[in-house]
């Protein structure tokens, strides 16, 4: 494991400055005990879990009222020392009674507590001083996390490490969801121990009457929702998908005593058609409510909800108009594109606003007055930590005719491409959209005009072909086959904003036929301008093996003076609510001396498998590709690995580094190029806030592109750093964290940091520095493309090698246009 030449010292390049970060220092100097107690809590019955805290609190008051141990709401109880009657090999069990507010009745819980571990918190300090240990002291961090969550858990809705309260203002996300604003917190280790606090946002089911929800969930532009009409089979299925597992509040108008809370199983027949047994006779729900409840349904044609126990002999069916979604229910469903877009819009704020929200969360949490935190003798700073930072100079960018540009604020103006391409045999396919042929010819003229300004020679398209909305996908396949036979260089395919259409195009073109495509959304063509066409041509030129721009020779890092391979790797996983979906491992590698052009390999893996299982074969293919393209073997390998959490560092390094070595030796027995292995981490909540006016960038007052922090909140011995490499378009810039797990190239921290920053300027699709190195970005694009290859298809997870073989990219695509995926 590479270590810093000087402990607690970082790099030196760049302009020195100071920033604030949303880390609060934890003072552990007054811990009442260095060794704390971890108890296991077993509670029966196991439902409802929302009452577990009340049950444990009743238990505490009965058996150790003078102590304030901290319970995590599930199974773990921690205390600063032995609890009465709960020393080593002791167990305490009792029955306690708590009131279930939802059902207005008491429940008896059996609570059993037993000591399972004594945890030494001193290991936190030793971890920060050891050179060779990659394993985090997870147990000690877990204890501190449990303690620090005690204060907010009492007053907020907890979702993992985040805490939420019902919003004062409604933030609708669409399709039955709205956004709650909250805060995230987590204990992290740097040169000291910190509590990282940040804003958090989450979608919750909107607490509306189910009829109002239906307008969003089952209504559409083509079939508007009308509560007077019955729903179609598909609409009932959509409603079930949204409501299943949620709790609803049932209440008759003006009859509070009738209020009950039920979990939803499914939507069923309409109240006019759904029957059940009453007094031994079948009766419809509509008739039952009219006769027994003296209530005439307004919407008898809408479905009923099957609620309560599935095993009940006589099921409960409720009319939707009498049901309301219970507030504050936590779901882990994947948000759709509309919801994600709305959340991003709501969440984007300036650094000033974000800081205010974090500081407000800190005040609300009121950590230092919490009796659980006081039990341990911990205190929390209320101030953001001030850390040293540096702002790196941007590299010079070179274009055609040796024209050089220095980016300003993380962006620059495009110039004629460094190596432009020509396009003479190409077509436009209008695939089931309403865009007119005349519009497409006008767009083709713009492609020619803008391409000329960028140094590209683009001829008129050979044809513009249109497939109407009723056209079968086989028609598209036939056209692509014809284009392949006529040696077409590119097919520009215009599609509606449908994921399924995009996937269909890529499956046909790249897996079955072997023709290069560029998809365009119809709505892009409805409002395109010069810069839109320019951005499209950035992609097209790269796909046709052109080089848009590169690092000017005077600013190229020393490691690029010899042929080296730079690799980006990522493993993406299905969301928690997705079933029978594999994980995707994607690895891209440079194959030109300037590290602008890349090729990709991907593999389907079992869900949640983090290790890249076939990395040796993947790297072998990349090394062969590099050799064929350059005539050299790489002098060194620099591997940027995304998607790895800190708890997986040791495992990933051990498994994947050995596979890379095996790939090298498989080519030549004595071939052992130096390897630098870095982990790229984006899923963290560290943010930087400028302290000096001259460091404020843009309307959101972010730190400028090139801001680097490699001290104070980093590991004091290992080589890691935070880098803001991009100018934020909206909201607060998220730095990317880099951790070097291996480096027998012996790169200095300055070399490593500068190379990483410069690679963020080589993303082919834009003229901005991006938030992480281009190879890592390409690995994401490759993984997304791989997911398109099985979109709308069933995957047999027990036969993944066979499924992979069915989705191999055509050899001519890989060989002739390796950057097809951009």
N, C-alpha and C positions, 0 to 999 in steps of 0.2 A: 504494500500500500504506500503510494508516494506521500511524503510528508513535507511540510514547509521547511525550507532551509533554516529559517529563524522562527522559533515558536512565537505565535501571536504577531506575526508580521505578514503582510500581503504583498501585492505588486506595487510598482512605483510609477508606471506610466500614466499620463493624463493629468488634468488639472485637479488639484486637491479642493475638496469642499466638505460640507457637513450636511447630513439629512436626518430627519426624524423617521422612525419606523414604528409600526403599531405593535411593538413588543413591550410588555411591562415587566420590569425586573422583579423576580420573586426573591425575597429575602428569607433564606433558610438558615441564617446564622443563629436564630433563636428557637430552632426546633426543640420541642420538649424532649424528644427522644430521636436518636439517629436510626434506631431500629423500630419499625412500626408493624402493627398486627393486621394481617389480612384474614378475614373470616368468610367462610362460605355460608350463604343463607339459602335454605330450602323452604319454599312456601307451598302449602297445599290448601285448597285446590289451586291449580295453575292459572285459573282465570277468575276474575278479570285482572290483568296485570296493572291496570291503572290504579288499583287500590293497594298495591304492594307497599308503597311508601307509607301509607296510612297504617298498614298492618305492622310494619317494622317500627314506626314511631310509637304505636301502642305498646309494642314489645319493650322498647327502650324505656318508656315511662314506668313500666311495671318492674323492670329488673335492674336498670342502672340509670335512674333519673338524673344523677349528678354528672353523667358523662354525655358527650356529644359525638359519638362515632358517626361516620358518614356512609350512607347507603346509596348505591348507584341506581336503585329502582328495579334491579333485576335479581342478581345473585351475590353481589359483592358488598361486604361491609368492612370498613377500615377504621382503625383506632390508633391513637398515638401510643398506647400501651395496653397491657392485658385488661380486658373487661372483667368485672366481677363474675365469678363462677365460670369464666371462659378462658382458662389458661391452657397450657399444653395438654393434649389428650382429654380435654373436657368438651362437653356438648350440652347445650341448653335448648330445651324444647318446651313450647307452651302454645295454648290456643288463645287467640285474641279476637275480639269482635269489633268490626268497623261497619259504618253505615254506607251502603251503596246509594249515592245520590240519584243515579240514573233510574233506579228501580224503587227507591224509597223504602228500602228494607235492610236489615242488618245481615252481614255475612261473617261467619266464623272461619278464621284462617289458622292453620297450624304452622307456626314459625319455628324452624330448627336452625340453630347457629353453631358453627364449629370452626375452630382455628385451623387454617390450612397452610399458612406461611408466615414467617417473620421476614420482613423485607428491609434490607440495609440501604438507606438512602445515600450513604457515603459513596456508593458505586457511581452515582452521578458525577462526582468530582473525578474519580479515577478514569471514567470513560473519556472525559475531556482532556486527560493528560496522556493517555496511552497512544502509542504510535500504530500498533498493528491490529487493533480491535475494530472491526466493522459492525459488530453486533451491538445495537442500542440496548441500554439497560431498560428493556421494555417493562419489566415488573415495577421498577421504581417510578418510571414515567406514568404507568397506568395508575399507581397509587396517587400520585400528585394530581393527575387528571380527574380522578374520582373526587378528591378533596375540593379541587377548584370549581367543579361543576355543582357543588352542593348549594351555593348561594343562588345561582340563576334557576336551578331545577325546581326550587320551591315556588317560583312565581311565573315561570314561563312554560310553554309547550316545548319539550325537548325532542329534537330530531338528530340523533347521533351526537355530534359535537356542537350543534347549533341550537339556538333557543329563539322562540318566536312568540309574539303576542298578536291578538286580532288587531288589524290596522285601523287607525282612525279614518284613513282615506281609502276608498276602494280602488284597487289596481286590477281591473279585469284582464285576464289572459285569453279568454275565449274558450269555447268548448267546455263550459261548466267549471272552469277553474279561475281562481283569483290569487294574487300574490300577497304574501305576508312578508313584512320586513322584520329581520331579527339580527342576531349577531352570532358569530362563530368564536370559539375559543379552544386553545390547545396548548399544552405545556411543551416547549421545545428547548433544546440544548444548544447553546452557543459557547461563548467564553464564560457565560454564566447561565443560570436557569431563568427562562422567561415564560410569560404567558402571552401568547399571540392572540390578539382580539381583533376581529374584523367584522364588517357588515355581512349579513347573509340574506339570501332571498329564496323563497320556496313557494311553489304552487300548492294551494289547498283547494279542495272542492268548495265551491261557493255555497254558503248557507242560505239557499233559496228554496222556495217551493219547487217540487219536482217538475211541475208543469212549466214553470219558467225556465228551468234547466233544460227541458226537452227542446225548447226553441233553439238553444245553442248546440245541443248534442246530436239531435236527429234532423234538425232543419238544415237545408242547404240552398244554394242559389237556384238549383234546378227543381227541387221539391220542397218548397217552403212548408214549415210546420203549421198545421191548422188543428187546434185542439178539438174541433168538432168532428174530425175525421179519424178513422182507424189508422194505425200505423202499419206500414208494410212489414214483411218478415225481416227485411234487412234493418229497418229502423228499430224494431224491437230488439234485435241482436246488438245494435249499437248502444241502445239504452242499457241493456243488461251489462255490456262490457264496461260502461261507465259506473254503474251503481253497485255491481257485485262487490260484496265485502264492506261497503260503506254502511254507516248507521243513519237511519232516518228517525225523525221525531214525528209521531202520529198524534194528531189532535183534531177532535171535532170542533167546529166553530163555536166560540163562546162557552166551551166546556173544558176548562183547564184540568178538571179531574180526570178527563179521558186521556190525558197526555201519556204516551208510552214511547220507549226507544227500542228499535229493533234493528238487527243487521239485515241487509238485503241479500237474497239469494239470486233472484232473477226477475225480469219483467215477463209477464205471462199474457193471457188473453185479456180482452177488454172487460170492463166491469159488467157490460151488458151480456157477455158470453161466458165469463169465468164462473164456474159453479163450485160449491162445496157442500158438505152435509150439515144441515141444521135440524135438530130434533128428528134425526133419522131420515130426512128428506133432502133432496138436492135443491139448492136455491142459488140464484145468481147473486153476485156481489151487489149489483145495483138494487135488486129487489130487497136484499137483506138490509141495506142501509135505509131504504125507504120505510120498511116495516118495523125493524127493530131499533133503529137509531133516530127515526123521524127526520131523516136527512135525504133530500133529493140531490143526486149527483149532478153537477153542472156539465161534466165531461164523461158521460158513460161509455163513449167509444174509445177512450184512452185505456191503455193497458193497466192492469193491477200489478202490484209488487208482491212477490212471494217472499215473506219475511219470517224471521225467527228460526227455530230449529228445523233442519231439513227432515229430521226423523219423526216429527210430530205426525200422528195418525191423521188428524184433520188439519191440513195446512192453513196458515193465516194468509189471506189475500187482502191487500189494502188498496183503495183507489189512490192514484198518484196525487190527486188534487188535495188530499188530506195529509200528505207527507212532505216534510221539509228536511233537507240535508242538515245533519248535525254539524255544528261549527267546530273547526279546529281538528279535523281528522287527518292523520298523517298517511300519505300514500307514497309509493315509490315507483309509480308508473313513469315511463318515459314520456316527456312532453313532446307534442307535435311541433312542426316548424312554426306555426302561427303563435303558439304559446311561448316557444323559445325566443322568437323575435320580440314579442311584447315584453318578456321579462328583461331581455337585454336593454331594451329601450328605457324601461322604468329604473333599472339598476344603475344605468350610466349616470354618474354624477362627477362633479369636479372634486379635486383633492380637498378643497375647503369643506364641501358638504359631507364628503365621506368621513373626514376627520371628526366633524361635529357629531355624526351618527355614532362613530366608535366611542367617542368620549361620553356621549349620552348613555350608551350601553354600559360603559364602565361604571357610571354613576348609578344606574339602575341595578346593576349586579351587586354593588355595595359589598365587595369581597371582604374587606377588613372588619366588617361588623357581623360577619356570619359566624355563628357559634361553632360550626363544624371546622371552619378554617382556624378559628381560635384554639380549638382542641389540639391542633398540631403545632401552634406557635409560628405559623407562616404569616408573613405580611406581603402585600402587593403594592408596588408603586402605582400611582395614579397617572404618571407621566409617560409619554412616549419616550422610548430610548433614543438618545442622540448618538449617531454613528458616523464614523469617517467614511467618505466616499471619494471617488475620482471620476472624472468625465473624460473618457477616451476620445481621441481625435478619430473622425470617420476616415475610411480609406478613400483614395482617389479612384474614380470609376473611369474606365477607358471604353471609348466607342470607336467607330470607324474613323479612318484618317488620323489615328492617334489623338483624337480629341479627348481631353480629360476633364472630369467634373468632380468637384468636392460636394458631397451631399450636405444639405443645410436642413437641420431639424429632422433628420432621418428620411429625407426625400430629395429627389432630384428630377430634372426634366429629361425625358427620353431624347436620344439623338439617333442618327442612322446607326443601325445595328453593327456591332463589331464584325460579325460574319453573317451576312444576310443570305436568304435563300430565294429561289424562284418558284413560281407556281403556275404551271401552264395547263395541266390536265386535271381539272377539278370540277365538281358539280355542287349544286345546292339541292337538298331534298327537303321539301316541306312535308313533314310527317304529322298529318292529322291536326293541323292548326288552321286558324282563320286568316293568317297573314296572306296578303294578295301576292300574285306573281310580280306585279309591277313594283311593289315594295321590295321584293327580294332582288330584282334587277338593280334598283337604286342602291341597295345595300352592297351588291357586288361592285358597283362603280366606286363606292366609298372605299371598299377593300383595296381596289386598284390604286386609288388616289393616295390614301394614307400609307399603303405599302410602299409606294414610290418615294414618299418622304422619308421612310425608314430604310431605304436602300433595297427593298424587295422588288423583284420584277414579277408582277402578278398579271396574268392574261385574263380575259373574260372567261367565266365558267363555260364549260362545254354544254351544260344544260341546266335548267331548273325544273325539277320534277316534283309534282304534287301528289300526295296520297290523301284522299279525303278522310273524314272522321270514321267512315264505315270500313275503311281498308283494313284487311287482315295483316297481322305482322309478317306473314309469309311474303306479302308483296314487297315489304321493305327488304327482306332477306334476298329476294330475287334481284332487286336493284343493286344491292351491295355485291352480290355475286357477279353481276354484269360489270360493275366498276372494277372489281378485282381483275377480271379477264381483260379489260381494256387498259389495265395498268394505270388507273387513276391514282393521282398522288394524294388526294384529299377529298372527303365528302363532308361538306358543312350540312349538318342535319338540324333543322328547326323543329323544336318540340314545344308542347305546352309545359307548364310548370308541374310535371308529373314525374315522380321518382320512377314509376314503373316504365314510362316511355324511355327515359334515359337509360335505365338498366337494359331494356330490350335492345336499344341501339348498340350498347357496348358489348352485350353478349353475342349478338350476331357478328359485329365488326371485328372483335378482337379474339373471340374464342372459336368461332365457326368459319368465318370467311377469310379474315386477314387483310383488312383495309383500314387505313387511317381515317379517323373521324374527328370533327369538332362540333360539339352540340351547342346550340344557341337556344335560349328560351324565347318564345314568341314575345313575351312582354319586354325583353331587352330590345327587340327590333322595333317595338312600338315607340320607344323614346331614346333611341341611340343618338350619339353625337360623335364628334371627332375622337374624343378620348375613349369612348366605348370601343370604337373600331381599333384604336391603337392598342387597347388592352387585349382585345381578341388576337391581334397580330403578334403580341408578345408571346402568346401561347403557341400560335401556329408556327412562328419561326423556330421556336424551340423544338416542336414536334418534328419539323422537317430537318432537324440536325443543325440548325443555325445556332449562333452564339449571340445573344442580345447585347451583353456587356460583360466586363470582367474587372478584376482589380488591376489598376495601373501598375506596371513593373516597379516603380519606386516605392510603392506601399505594400507590395506583396510580402507576406510573412516569410521568414527564411526557410521554413519547412516546405514551402511550395517551390523552392528552387530546384528540387529533384522530384521525379515522378513519385507521388504518393497517392494512396487511395483513402478517400474520406467516405465514411459509411454512416448512414442513418438507419436506425432500427426501432421498431415499435410493435407492440402487441396490443390490439384493441379487443375488448370483450363485449359480449351482449349485455344489455341493461338487465337489472334484476327481474323485470317482469317478462323478459323474452325467453321462450322455450325452444329447444331444438335448434339453437343457433350456435355455430362454432365461434371460437376466437380466431382472429386473423393475425398472423405474424407477417410483417412486411419489412424487407431490408432493401435499401437502395445504396448504390455505390458509384462513386465517380469513375469515369473511364477516360478522362482526358487530363493532360498535365496541369490545366488551369482550374480544375475542380468546378467546372460549370455544368458539364453534361453528366447525366446519371442514367443508370439502368436499374431495373427492379426485379426482385423475386418475392413471391409470397407463398405462404402455406396456411392451410386450414388446420386448426388445432382443437383439441377438446376444450369446451367452455371453461374459462377461468385459468387455463394453463398459462403461466407467466413466462416460463423458460421457452426460448425459441428452440423447438425440438430438433429441427433439421438444419441447424445453423451451419454445420460443417459442410454439407452439400451445397447450401446456398452460397457460402463464402467461396467454395471451390469454383462454382459457376461464375461468380463475380471476378475472381482472380484470373480465370481463363479469358473472360471478356476483356478485362483490362489489358492483358498481354496481347491479345489480337488487335486491340485498338491502338496501342502505343508501342508495341515491340519490346516492352520492358516489364519486369515484375515490379510491383510497388516497393519502394525503398522502406516505407513504413506504412502502418495502418492507423488511422485515427477513427475511433468508433464512438459515435454519439448514440447512446441507448436511452430511448424514451420509455415512459410508462412503468417505472420501477419505484416502488415505495422503499423507504429506508430499511424496513424490516426484511426486505428481500435482497439487499445489496450482496451479502456474502454468498447466497445461493446463486444469484445470477452471475456474479463474477466467476465463481468456481466452475459452473456448468458451461457458460458461453465462451469464456476466455479459452478454455481447453478445446472447445470445438473449433474456434478460429485457428488455434495452433495446429490442430489436426488437419484442417483444410490446407494450410500452408505446407505442412510436411507431406500431404498427399500429392502435391504438385512436384515437390522436390525434397528429398529427405533432409537436406541441410538448410532448407530455406526457412529461416526464422526471423522475419522482419520485426523491428521494434513495434510494439502495440501501445497505443494510448487509449484507454477505455474510460469514457465519461458517461455519467448518468445525467439526463436532462429531466428536470422536475418543474412542471408548471402547475400542478395541483397543490398549491400551498396558498397561504393567506398573508404572506408578507407583502407589505406595500411601503413605498417610500414617499415622503412628503418634504418638498424643498424648504429649507430654512432661510435661504437667501433669495432676494428678489431676482437677482440676475440668473438664478438657476430655474426660474419658473418658465415652463414651455407651454405655449398654446393657451387656448381659452380655459382649459381645465386645470392649468397650473401644475402640470406634471413635472417630474424631474426630466431632464433632456435625454434623448437617445445617446447611449454611450456611458450612462451612469453605472458604475460598478461598485459593489460593496464586498470586500473579502476579509473583513475583520469584525470583531465584536460579536456579531450574531451568527458567525460561521464557526466551524470546528477550529479550535486553537492549534491543532497539530496537522490534521489532514488538509488536502488542497480542495477547497470548495469556494464558490463565489456566487453572488447574485449579480445579474446583468440585465439592465433595461436597454435593449438594443433597438427599440422602435419608438416612434412618436405615436402616442395614443390618438386614435381618431375620435373615440368617445370614451368617457369615463376615466378611471384612474389606471395608469399603466401597471400591468402585472410584471414584475421582474421574473426572469427565468433563473432557476437555481441549477448550478452545475456542480457535480461531485466527481472528482477523479478517483477511480477505484484501482487503476493500474496504469503505470507509465514507465516502460523501460526505454523510452526515447529521452527521458530526463529533460523534458521541456520545462523552462522556467515558468513561474506564474504569469509573468508579463506576456510571454510567448503564447501561452495557452489562452489567456483572456483575450488577447488581441486577435488571434486566429478565430476564436469563437465569434467575436464581434464582427469581424470582417466577413465571415461566412454568412452572416445574416443579411449581407448586401448582395448575395448572389442568387436570390430566388428569382426564377425566370419570369414569373407572372406579373411582376410589378416593378415600379421604380421607387421603391421604398425599402428601407431596412425592415426586416420582419422580426417577430418576437423571439425566434430561436433559429438556429442554423438551417440553411437551405436543405441539407440532406435529411434533417429530422422532419422538416416540412414535407419533403417528398415521400418519406416513409408514411406519413399520415395520408397523403393523396393516394399512395399505392394501396394502403389498407382500405380506404374508402372505395377505390375501384374494385378491389377484391370482393367487397360486400355486394357490389352491384352484380357480380357474376353469379350470385345465388339468390338475388332478389326475386321474390315471387315463386321460389322453388322450395321443395322439401329436401332437407339435408339429413342423411342417415349418419348420426354421430358415431355409430359403431363401424362405419366403413369410410372413414375420412380419407385414407389414401385413394380409394376408388373415386370418391367425390372430387378430390383434387385432380385426379387424372382426367375427369370429365370436364374440367375447367382450366386446362392448360392454355396459356396464351399462345396464339399461332407463332410459329418460329420466325416467319418473315417480319412480323411486328417487332418482336424482341431484337432481331438482328438489324433491321433496316431503319427503324425509327424508335430507338430505345426510350426516348422521352415522350412517348405517346400518351402517358398518364397525366401530363401537366394540363 
